[in-house]
Amino acid sequence: MTRAAIDAAPDPVTGGRTRPAAGGATRRMGRALRLLGLQLVVPCALLAAVWWWTGQAGSFYFPPASEVARYFADLWLFDRVAGDVLPSLGRMFAGYAIAVVAGVVLGTALGLFRWLRTAADPVVQFLRALPPPALIPFALLLFGAGDGSKVFIIALGTVWPILLNTIDGIRGVEAQQVEAARSYQIPATARLTRIILPAASPRIFAGMRTSLSIAIILMVVSEMVASDNGIGYFVLESQRSFAIPEMWTGIVLLGVLGFVLNWLFLVLEERVLFWHRGLKGNSDA
């Protein structure tokens, strides 16, 4: 028997062919590496261009990137983590957690009951149209200048994408599934937790991802008013004292935090909604 015939022979255990499977894994690995390379080309090219331009521009407002990198290492790797980064993240996660719980609970109720949704719609549309920064004076009167006012602003501004996506997700559940579960006398709690919420979870996660970026923005804005620590406070104080390299380090840090948090959220979403990715893959095929 020739070597080609041996390689093409069915596997005695699986009945399949072993070499094509290995070749498929190699192709997938190569495709992933090419995709990663494409994703790195533009950021690296942009960083190189900024590094070169700021190095020879001699601008007070755009200091050399090498100087910004040196200040970044001094400030954010050791010096100001406990005093600014951790308080900012604590406020942001607290407000975001409140928004997730409130948005999912209220959105589920409004999505399930049409009469409640109709009655609450004017209030929801009015409140979500209010710019959260405009409520900072009210939050300061209500909670003072501490963390409570900042958490309130973050929660109020981030709840709406979660709430509205939850409503749409609940309303988008196929009625045949719910009716079939009801005909089999499945309890209402089980229908909610086993059928309705899982079916709506892709839309809920989409709202949560949008709200995460809004939470970072509101964290910075809330810390620029009546605050004595946090990343937003540091950026504003650096600008007021004309410490331009330090100001840019805070801006870069916010971009890095946004990138990392979004990546972590996508990893979590991939693990929680693995079944949804599989269904999409099957439907696309």
TORROGU-769403 format. One record per residue (C-alpha): residue number from 0; residue in three letters; x, y, z negated. Coordinates in steps of 0.25 Angstrom, whole numbers, plus 5000, padded with zeros to 4 digits. Layout:
! residues N
- i, aa, X, Y, Z
- NUM, Ala, X, Y, Z
...
! end
This chain:
! residues 285
- i, aa, X, Y, Z
- 0, Met, 5000, 5000, 5000
- 1, Thr, 5005, 5014, 5004
- 2, Arg, 5008, 5025, 4994
- 3, Ala, 4997, 5033, 4999
- 4, Ala, 4987, 5022, 4998
- 5, Ile, 4991, 5020, 4983
- 6, Asp, 4989, 5035, 4980
- 7, Ala, 4975, 5034, 4987
- 8, Ala, 4971, 5022, 4980
- 9, Pro, 4959, 5024, 4970
- 10, Asp, 4963, 5024, 4955
- 11, Pro, 4959, 5011, 4948
- 12, Val, 4953, 5019, 4936
- 13, Thr, 4946, 5031, 4942
- 14, Gly, 4944, 5026, 4956
- 15, Gly, 4949, 5039, 4961
- 16, Arg, 4963, 5043, 4967
- 17, Thr, 4973, 5048, 4958
- 18, Arg, 4982, 5056, 4967
- 19, Pro, 4971, 5066, 4972
- 20, Ala, 4967, 5069, 4958
- 21, Ala, 4982, 5073, 4955
- 22, Gly, 4982, 5081, 4967
- 23, Gly, 4969, 5088, 4963
- 24, Ala, 4975, 5092, 4950
- 25, Thr, 4988, 5097, 4957
- 26, Arg, 4979, 5106, 4966
- 27, Arg, 4971, 5111, 4955
- 28, Met, 4984, 5115, 4947
- 29, Gly, 4990, 5122, 4959
- 30, Arg, 4977, 5129, 4962
- 31, Ala, 4977, 5134, 4947
- 32, Leu, 4991, 5138, 4948
- 33, Arg, 4988, 5146, 4961
- 34, Leu, 4976, 5153, 4954
- 35, Leu, 4984, 5156, 4942
- 36, Gly, 4995, 5162, 4951
- 37, Leu, 4985, 5171, 4959
- 38, Gln, 4979, 5176, 4945
- 39, Leu, 4993, 5180, 4941
- 40, Val, 4998, 5187, 4954
- 41, Val, 4989, 5200, 4952
- 42, Pro, 4992, 5202, 4937
- 43, Cys, 5007, 5200, 4939
- 44, Ala, 5007, 5209, 4951
- 45, Leu, 4999, 5220, 4944
- 46, Leu, 5008, 5219, 4932
- 47, Ala, 5021, 5220, 4940
- 48, Ala, 5015, 5232, 4947
- 49, Val, 5011, 5239, 4934
- 50, Trp, 5025, 5235, 4928
- 51, Trp, 5032, 5241, 4940
- 52, Trp, 5024, 5254, 4941
- 53, Thr, 5023, 5258, 4926
- 54, Gly, 5038, 5255, 4926
- 55, Gln, 5041, 5266, 4936
- 56, Ala, 5029, 5275, 4935
- 57, Gly, 5034, 5283, 4923
- 58, Ser, 5020, 5286, 4918
- 59, Phe, 5017, 5290, 4904
- 60, Tyr, 5003, 5283, 4905
- 61, Phe, 5008, 5270, 4912
- 62, Pro, 5020, 5266, 4904
- 63, Pro, 5029, 5255, 4909
- 64, Ala, 5023, 5241, 4908
- 65, Ser, 5036, 5236, 4901
- 66, Glu, 5034, 5247, 4890
- 67, Val, 5019, 5243, 4889
- 68, Ala, 5023, 5228, 4888
- 69, Arg, 5034, 5231, 4877
- 70, Tyr, 5023, 5239, 4869
- 71, Phe, 5013, 5228, 4871
- 72, Ala, 5022, 5217, 4865
- 73, Asp, 5026, 5226, 4853
- 74, Leu, 5011, 5230, 4850
- 75, Trp, 5002, 5219, 4854
- 76, Leu, 5011, 5206, 4851
- 77, Phe, 5014, 5210, 4837
- 78, Asp, 5011, 5224, 4832
- 79, Arg, 4996, 5227, 4834
- 80, Val, 4990, 5213, 4835
- 81, Ala, 4984, 5213, 4821
- 82, Gly, 4981, 5228, 4820
- 83, Asp, 4974, 5229, 4834
- 84, Val, 4972, 5217, 4842
- 85, Leu, 4966, 5208, 4831
- 86, Pro, 4956, 5218, 4827
- 87, Ser, 4952, 5221, 4841
- 88, Leu, 4950, 5206, 4844
- 89, Gly, 4942, 5204, 4831
- 90, Arg, 4932, 5215, 4835
- 91, Met, 4931, 5211, 4849
- 92, Phe, 4928, 5196, 4845
- 93, Ala, 4918, 5200, 4834
- 94, Gly, 4910, 5209, 4843
- 95, Tyr, 4911, 5199, 4855
- 96, Ala, 4906, 5187, 4846
- 97, Ile, 4894, 5195, 4841
- 98, Ala, 4891, 5199, 4855
- 99, Val, 4892, 5184, 4860
- 100, Val, 4883, 5179, 4848
- 101, Ala, 4873, 5190, 4850
- 102, Gly, 4873, 5190, 4865
- 103, Val, 4870, 5175, 4866
- 104, Val, 4860, 5174, 4855
- 105, Leu, 4852, 5186, 4860
- 106, Gly, 4854, 5182, 4874
- 107, Thr, 4849, 5168, 4872
- 108, Ala, 4836, 5174, 4865
- 109, Leu, 4834, 5184, 4876
- 110, Gly, 4836, 5174, 4887
- 111, Leu, 4827, 5163, 4881
- 112, Phe, 4815, 5172, 4877
- 113, Arg, 4810, 5181, 4889
- 114, Trp, 4801, 5190, 4880
- 115, Leu, 4813, 5193, 4871
- 116, Arg, 4821, 5196, 4883
- 117, Thr, 4811, 5205, 4888
- 118, Ala, 4809, 5213, 4875
- 119, Ala, 4824, 5214, 4873
- 120, Asp, 4828, 5218, 4887
- 121, Pro, 4826, 5233, 4885
- 122, Val, 4835, 5233, 4872
- 123, Val, 4845, 5224, 4879
- 124, Gln, 4846, 5233, 4891
- 125, Phe, 4847, 5246, 4883
- 126, Leu, 4858, 5241, 4873
- 127, Arg, 4867, 5234, 4884
- 128, Ala, 4867, 5248, 4891
- 129, Leu, 4873, 5255, 4879
- 130, Pro, 4888, 5257, 4881
- 131, Pro, 4894, 5250, 4869
- 132, Pro, 4905, 5261, 4867
- 133, Ala, 4893, 5271, 4865
- 134, Leu, 4889, 5264, 4853
- 135, Ile, 4903, 5265, 4846
- 136, Pro, 4898, 5278, 4838
- 137, Phe, 4886, 5270, 4833
- 138, Ala, 4894, 5258, 4830
- 139, Leu, 4904, 5267, 4821
- 140, Leu, 4892, 5272, 4814
- 141, Leu, 4886, 5258, 4811
- 142, Phe, 4899, 5250, 4808
- 143, Gly, 4909, 5261, 4806
- 144, Ala, 4923, 5261, 4812
- 145, Gly, 4927, 5247, 4808
- 146, Asp, 4926, 5234, 4816
- 147, Gly, 4911, 5233, 4815
- 148, Ser, 4908, 5245, 4825
- 149, Lys, 4918, 5239, 4835
- 150, Val, 4912, 5225, 4834
- 151, Phe, 4898, 5231, 4836
- 152, Ile, 4902, 5238, 4849
- 153, Ile, 4909, 5226, 4855
- 154, Ala, 4897, 5217, 4851
- 155, Leu, 4887, 5227, 4857
- 156, Gly, 4894, 5228, 4870
- 157, Thr, 4898, 5214, 4873
- 158, Val, 4884, 5207, 4869
- 159, Trp, 4877, 5211, 4882
- 160, Pro, 4884, 5203, 4893
- 161, Ile, 4882, 5191, 4883
- 162, Leu, 4868, 5194, 4880
- 163, Leu, 4864, 5196, 4895
- 164, Asn, 4871, 5184, 4900
- 165, Thr, 4865, 5175, 4889
- 166, Ile, 4851, 5180, 4893
- 167, Asp, 4854, 5177, 4908
- 168, Gly, 4860, 5164, 4905
- 169, Ile, 4848, 5159, 4896
- 170, Arg, 4838, 5164, 4907
- 171, Gly, 4846, 5157, 4917
- 172, Val, 4845, 5143, 4911
- 173, Glu, 4837, 5134, 4920
- 174, Ala, 4823, 5133, 4915
- 175, Gln, 4822, 5118, 4919
- 176, Gln, 4833, 5114, 4909
- 177, Val, 4826, 5121, 4898
- 178, Glu, 4812, 5115, 4902
- 179, Ala, 4818, 5101, 4903
- 180, Ala, 4825, 5103, 4889
- 181, Arg, 4811, 5107, 4883
- 182, Ser, 4804, 5096, 4890
- 183, Tyr, 4814, 5086, 4883
- 184, Gln, 4810, 5093, 4870
- 185, Ile, 4825, 5098, 4867
- 186, Pro, 4824, 5108, 4856
- 187, Ala, 4825, 5123, 4859
- 188, Thr, 4839, 5124, 4851
- 189, Ala, 4845, 5113, 4860
- 190, Arg, 4839, 5119, 4873
- 191, Leu, 4846, 5132, 4869
- 192, Thr, 4859, 5126, 4865
- 193, Arg, 4860, 5115, 4875
- 194, Ile, 4854, 5120, 4887
- 195, Ile, 4851, 5135, 4887
- 196, Leu, 4864, 5141, 4881
- 197, Pro, 4873, 5132, 4889
- 198, Ala, 4866, 5135, 4902
- 199, Ala, 4868, 5150, 4899
- 200, Ser, 4882, 5149, 4894
- 201, Pro, 4889, 5153, 4907
- 202, Arg, 4881, 5166, 4907
- 203, Ile, 4884, 5168, 4892
- 204, Phe, 4899, 5166, 4894
- 205, Ala, 4899, 5176, 4906
- 206, Gly, 4893, 5186, 4897
- 207, Met, 4903, 5183, 4886
- 208, Arg, 4915, 5185, 4895
- 209, Thr, 4909, 5199, 4900
- 210, Ser, 4907, 5203, 4885
- 211, Leu, 4921, 5199, 4881
- 212, Ser, 4927, 5210, 4890
- 213, Ile, 4917, 5220, 4885
- 214, Ala, 4921, 5216, 4871
- 215, Ile, 4936, 5220, 4874
- 216, Ile, 4932, 5233, 4880
- 217, Leu, 4923, 5237, 4868
- 218, Met, 4933, 5232, 4858
- 219, Val, 4943, 5243, 4864
- 220, Val, 4932, 5253, 4865
- 221, Ser, 4927, 5251, 4850
- 222, Glu, 4942, 5252, 4845
- 223, Met, 4944, 5265, 4852
- 224, Val, 4934, 5272, 4842
- 225, Ala, 4936, 5273, 4827
- 226, Ser, 4946, 5262, 4826
- 227, Asp, 4959, 5260, 4820
- 228, Asn, 4964, 5247, 4826
- 229, Gly, 4962, 5238, 4839
- 230, Ile, 4967, 5238, 4853
- 231, Gly, 4957, 5249, 4857
- 232, Tyr, 4962, 5258, 4846
- 233, Phe, 4976, 5256, 4849
- 234, Val, 4974, 5259, 4864
- 235, Leu, 4967, 5272, 4861
- 236, Glu, 4977, 5276, 4850
- 237, Ser, 4989, 5273, 4860
- 238, Gln, 4982, 5282, 4870
- 239, Arg, 4980, 5293, 4860
- 240, Ser, 4994, 5293, 4856
- 241, Phe, 5000, 5292, 4870
- 242, Ala, 5006, 5278, 4867
- 243, Ile, 5003, 5274, 4881
- 244, Pro, 5011, 5261, 4882
- 245, Glu, 5004, 5256, 4869
- 246, Met, 4991, 5260, 4875
- 247, Trp, 4994, 5251, 4887
- 248, Thr, 4997, 5240, 4878
- 249, Gly, 4984, 5240, 4872
- 250, Ile, 4977, 5241, 4886
- 251, Val, 4985, 5229, 4890
- 252, Leu, 4982, 5221, 4878
- 253, Leu, 4967, 5223, 4880
- 254, Gly, 4969, 5218, 4894
- 255, Val, 4976, 5206, 4889
- 256, Leu, 4966, 5203, 4879
- 257, Gly, 4954, 5204, 4889
- 258, Phe, 4962, 5194, 4898
- 259, Val, 4965, 5184, 4887
- 260, Leu, 4951, 5185, 4881
- 261, Asn, 4944, 5183, 4895
- 262, Trp, 4953, 5171, 4897
- 263, Leu, 4950, 5165, 4884
- 264, Phe, 4935, 5167, 4887
- 265, Leu, 4936, 5160, 4900
- 266, Val, 4943, 5148, 4894
- 267, Leu, 4932, 5147, 4883
- 268, Glu, 4921, 5149, 4894
- 269, Glu, 4928, 5138, 4902
- 270, Arg, 4928, 5128, 4891
- 271, Val, 4913, 5131, 4886
- 272, Leu, 4907, 5132, 4900
- 273, Phe, 4915, 5120, 4906
- 274, Trp, 4902, 5113, 4910
- 275, His, 4898, 5126, 4918
- 276, Arg, 4911, 5126, 4926
- 277, Gly, 4908, 5112, 4929
- 278, Leu, 4894, 5114, 4934
- 279, Lys, 4899, 5126, 4943
- 280, Gly, 4910, 5118, 4949
- 281, Asn, 4900, 5107, 4952
- 282, Ser, 4890, 5117, 4958
- 283, Asp, 4901, 5123, 4966
- 284, Ala, 4906, 5110, 4972
! end
